[in-house]
Amino acid sequence: MTKKKSNCSSSCRTKDHATWGECVRSKGLQLNPNLSDTGASKAWDKELTDYKSAYDQGIRPHGTTRAKIDEAVRTSEATGIAFGA
């Protein structure tokens, strides 16, 4: 007697899907973290937007974190010269 091969993932409860993809999609998993609207992803997006804005102004922060962007902008404003240019 040959065991029938299942197209489902090992954690599937119904084991009745035509394909593995259909099985996984039926679970409604959200595998891409960029699709979530969490506070962390919004903060990340804001930092990247602010980094790009500073970069477009000629400022070259040492990183994309809020602290490094703010430091570069403050230094640029205080010296009148774009930081890292």
N, C-alpha and C positions, 0 to 999 in steps of 0.2 A: 504494500500500500504506500503510495507516494503522497507526501504531505503537500497540499496546495500552497503555492507561493502567494503570499499576501502583498498587495501593492501599498498597503498602509504602513504608517510609522508604527514603531513598537508600542507606543502609548495610545494608539487608537482604540476606542471602546467598541466601535461597531464593526470594524474590519470589512467594510463593504464598498469601499471606494474603488473606482475604476483605475485610478493612477495614484502614485505617491503624492504628486502635486495637489490633486484634488483633496486628498486626505489632509494635508498640511493646511491648505487654504480653508478647509471647513472648520479648523480650530480658531480662525480669526486672529492668528498670531501677528504681532507687529514687530517684525525683525529689524527694521531700519530705525535707529534711534533718532534720526533727523526728522522723522515724521511726527514725533511727539511734540506736544506744546508744553513741556515742563518748564519750570522757571530756570532750570540749569541750561536748557537749550536756548531759551530766549536770551539769557545773559551771555552765553557763548556767541550767539549771532550779533548781539549789540557790541561786544568787544571787537569782533572781526570787522563790523561796519565802521567803528571808531578808528580802528587801526588803518583801514583803507582810506578813511578821510584824512588822517594825519599823513599818511604816505603820499596821498595826492597833493598835499600842501608842501611836500618836500621834506617832511619830518621823517626820520628813520628810527622809530623806537627799537629797543633791543629785544622786544618780544611782543606778543599779542595780548598779554594779560593787562587788565585794567591798570594796575600799578605802573607798569612799564610805559604804557601809552600816556598816562597822566604825567609821569615824570618827564617824558620827552617833550610833551606840549608845554609844561611849566617852564622847562629849561629854555625852550625856543622863545617863549614869550618874554622871559627875563633877559635873555641875551640879544634878542632881536635877530637871531640867526637860527635857521632851521637845524634842529638837533640831528646830528649824524650826517649832515650834507657834505 
